Amino acid sequence: MWVVGLVGSPRKGMNTDSLVSQALSGARAQGAEVEKIYLSDLSIRPCGACEKRPPTGYCVFRDGMEEVYRVLEGADALVIGTPAYYGTVSGQLKLMIDRCNCLGEVVKGPDGGVSFRTRIAKRKRALFIWVADSSRDPSCALHVMRLWGKDANVELVDTLIVTGADRGTPARKRPELLKRAYELGAKLVAEFQEL
Ligand SMILES: Cc1cc2nc3c(=O)[nH]c(=O)nc-3n(C[C@H](O)[C@H](O)[C@H](O)COP(=O)(O)O)c2cc1C
């Protein structure tokens, strides 16, 4: 099983990154191969809303998204972590999300009706980690992630919602949070093996 962590924070070693790492450690302990990608290391252009379909690939742009498309095609599960930025996901994660608009398509059925389908064949399970300081309500971020999941063929099976991340002991140093992330990463793999 191949589990990929996507880190939406530009701050390596900080709250989001630490929690994603813990979840990946839990997944590895269950026998998964794991990989971590920092979205801020990939050069991802904003979606141009061109509505063009290139002869090969998903998007007319050729940039850091090639790496993400490879993951969406091949991974069995994802750990997606983002800090709360203005109550939702980070810009780094949103750039990636917008570039997945080309993964969904509307198809005509034999009866002339239309339906939606994703061009990504593999269904993936995902753990979503949202790290906020003063914000308390993750609903905006969760709504974005669920909409994206339809295009990218990703189901959010678990969430770890962290609030007050920078108050007192920072989230990345709280043993109970790190343990919870580890357990959820392990669960992602254990449940997959039961399917
Ligand atoms: C541009 C920006 C916007 C932010 N917006 C929010 C916000 O709306 N709500 C909140 O609770 N924290 C907000 N924060 C704080 C971060 O979510 C918080 O510091 C988090 O712990 C950062 O995660 P990291 O350590 O993984 O980078 C914002 C930080 C930045 C840089």
PDBQT file of the ligand as one rigid body, heavy atoms in Angstrom, charges set to zero:
ROOT
HETATM    1  C1  LIG A 201      -1.778  33.808   5.829  1.00  0.00    +0.000 C 
HETATM    2  C2  LIG A 201      -2.207  33.219   7.138  1.00  0.00    +0.000 A 
HETATM    3  C3  LIG A 201      -3.542  33.164   7.447  1.00  0.00    +0.000 A 
HETATM    4  C4  LIG A 201      -3.972  32.594   8.648  1.00  0.00    +0.000 A 
HETATM    5  N1  LIG A 201      -5.307  32.520   8.906  1.00  0.00    +0.000 NA
HETATM    6  C5  LIG A 201      -5.710  31.903  10.034  1.00  0.00    +0.000 A 
HETATM    7  C6  LIG A 201      -7.088  31.751  10.307  1.00  0.00    +0.000 A 
HETATM    8  O1  LIG A 201      -7.945  32.193   9.561  1.00  0.00    +0.000 OA
HETATM    9  N2  LIG A 201      -7.446  31.085  11.439  1.00  0.00    +0.000 N 
HETATM   10  C7  LIG A 201      -6.530  30.585  12.310  1.00  0.00    +0.000 A 
HETATM   11  O2  LIG A 201      -6.911  29.987  13.309  1.00  0.00    +0.000 OA
HETATM   12  N3  LIG A 201      -5.221  30.699  12.077  1.00  0.00    +0.000 NA
HETATM   13  C8  LIG A 201      -4.783  31.344  10.958  1.00  0.00    +0.000 A 
HETATM   14  N4  LIG A 201      -3.438  31.451  10.702  1.00  0.00    +0.000 N 
HETATM   15  C9  LIG A 201      -2.496  30.824  11.654  1.00  0.00    +0.000 C 
HETATM   16  C10 LIG A 201      -2.076  29.409  11.235  1.00  0.00    +0.000 C 
HETATM   17  O3  LIG A 201      -3.170  28.618  10.831  1.00  0.00    +0.000 OA
HETATM   18  C11 LIG A 201      -1.412  28.711  12.408  1.00  0.00    +0.000 C 
HETATM   19  O4  LIG A 201      -0.302  29.486  12.829  1.00  0.00    +0.000 OA
HETATM   20  C12 LIG A 201      -0.943  27.309  12.128  1.00  0.00    +0.000 C 
HETATM   21  O5  LIG A 201      -0.478  26.728  13.316  1.00  0.00    +0.000 OA
HETATM   22  C13 LIG A 201       0.177  27.295  11.108  1.00  0.00    +0.000 C 
HETATM   23  O6  LIG A 201       0.486  25.966  10.785  1.00  0.00    +0.000 OA
HETATM   24  P1  LIG A 201       1.994  25.542  10.453  1.00  0.00    +0.000 P 
HETATM   25  O7  LIG A 201       2.753  25.610  11.763  1.00  0.00    +0.000 OA
HETATM   26  O8  LIG A 201       1.887  24.174   9.971  1.00  0.00    +0.000 OA
HETATM   27  O9  LIG A 201       2.498  26.487   9.410  1.00  0.00    +0.000 OA
HETATM   28  C14 LIG A 201      -3.016  32.053   9.547  1.00  0.00    +0.000 A 
HETATM   29  C15 LIG A 201      -1.647  32.142   9.229  1.00  0.00    +0.000 A 
HETATM   30  C16 LIG A 201      -1.242  32.713   8.046  1.00  0.00    +0.000 A 
HETATM   31  C17 LIG A 201       0.228  32.767   7.700  1.00  0.00    +0.000 C 
ENDROOT
TORSDOF 0
